[in-house]
Amino acid sequence: MHPIVKLVAQRLALSIVLLLAASVLIFAGTMILPGDVAQSILGQSATEQSLANLREELGLNEPAVSRYFNWLGGVLQGDLGTALTNGKDIAESVSYRLKNTLFLAATAAIISVPLAIFLGLLAVRYRDRWPDKLISGVTLTSISIPEFLIGYLLMYFIGVKLGMFSSVAMINDGMTFLEKLNAIALPVMVLVLVVLAHMMRMTRAAILNVMQSAYIETAELKGLSTFNVIFKHAFPNAISPIVNVVMLNLAYLVVGVVVIEVVFVYPGMGQYLVDHVTKRDVPVVQACGIIFAAVYIGLNMIADIVSILANPRLRHPK
Amino acid sequence: MKNIPISAKIGLFFTSLYFFMAIFAPWIAPYGMAEVVGDVWEPSSGKFLLGTDSIGRDLLSRMIYGGRTTIFIAVMGTILSFTTGAILGFIAAVSGGWVDQLLSRFVDLIMAIPSLIFALVVLSVMPVTIPVLILVMGLLDSTRVFRLARAVAVDIEVMDYVEAARLRGEKLAWIIFREILPNALSPLVAEMGLRFIFMVLFVSTLSFLGLGVQPPQADWGGIVKENKEGIIYGVSAALMPAVAIATLAISVNLVADWVLNRTTSLKGGRG
């Protein structure tokens, strides 16, 4: 078998194993903790009868292993169970919210990825001069403030003081695409700021690393301009580390979305998850947990596969 | 004192200021933590330096007590994450074989799930109290310390003096604490600053989501949650913790950078 195919197949298999193991961990995290789950959901004041009913509903009287396989079997067929709090089908509520979350995350990604790569290149081009220093200063500040506070800072200064964009990002199906974009402008800005910092820093480091190689020195000695050296010689070799950076940050974006959705009251997965953690609605929490984990593991896998594909040393087997 | 660069001095100054305020909060704060002393969202005045919060408590006092809670949780979490992560990392590196495989793969697995999501899943069935928060955050974060500690220890483990200790018949605990730990200390100390900041951000996020420190106990994330409705009316009370968290984070970073530089140059490493 061609080594690339073999490596990619191995990486795919690893992700499936990881995802299965993650599902065990998420299930175990909510089920096999010390103490009675029904008791901690309903609180100390619960009556014996309501505790027994909840145990029945959650299937707590069955052994944990068979409950896990029942749950996993359902998840694999797209059946995420029903919510404890309102008895609705989880898969239905999730699919609508997942669409909203992906819309938010994708808009942020479309803006931040090209911007981060461009600014990263700029920082390398003007290394140790003011553009570079400005970029690293902004980066240090933005990774020192939690996402939700960046959200409120922007809401306060841009939304309230300047009166631009709406401060809450309520969207519904009746809105046109432009109305939706206007509604999510502020949360997108926050997400862009948050991932931009990491992405720029890592892009800068990746390109600087390539710039130390011998072939770059050769290109410089040939008398090529700095921009030519960066774009024609350094950039193609930096693609694999940069794609890696981008994927890692997209994975980060998916998690950052959770908090930002709560800040801007956006009807997405994150808010759904946090709401139901507060209500101690275990089936919903498990369902959201496994979806977030799947997206995260999937993006990490794509990052690894792209770097396998982009590695020229693997293309010509000996 | 003379050789400390200016950036590290600023960092040290602010870091100690925050720790001082955290330790002596009851003596510094002008009012009690949960004492209602004025009107709702009063602007800053001579009586209330930062104004009052959503139910009329003094915001400055809330911030000082809040810093105490946040910093306490972050410090305890960091200690837990370092002891667990470093010891397990060293054990993995020194033992090698199946112990290393087992621990490393388990850590890979935990890191495959985003920390925040995993913390939320666990907190959905656990009672949200401060010890539980410290335990959950510390253990989740110890995976990162584990990776660093293991990577550093693997390099030290092949040194002659470790080999010599082994041949002398020293036990695992001696090799870890007397041979590896002293040599692995400088990268770990620099990492400690970053982990501490991460803890501050993590606990603030959880409290903001309502799953961290519970009211009326004050903490920086909770202050944002309590005052967030004011933002729309142009009340900036909810933004105060941003200033506190950012200055604390930047100053700890400056100190950590300096420690890393100083210790590496001591060893003749990269300056």
Interface residues (C-beta under 8 A of the other chain):
Chain A: L18 A21 A22 L25 I26 G29 T30 M31 L33 V37 S40 I41 L140 T141 I143 S144 I145 P146 E147 F148 L149 I150 Y152 L153 M155 Y156 V160 K161 S167 A251 V254 V255 V258 V259 V262 V263 L273 V274 H276 V277 T278 R280 D281 V282 V285 Q286 C288 G289 F292 A293 Y296 I297 N300
Chain B: D108 L109 I110 A112 I113 P114 L116 I117 F118 L120 V121 V122 L123 S124 V125 M126 P127 I197 L201 S204 T205 F208 L209 G210 L211 G221 V224 K228 I231 I232 Y233 G234 S236 A238 L239 P241 A242 I245 A246 A249 I250 N253
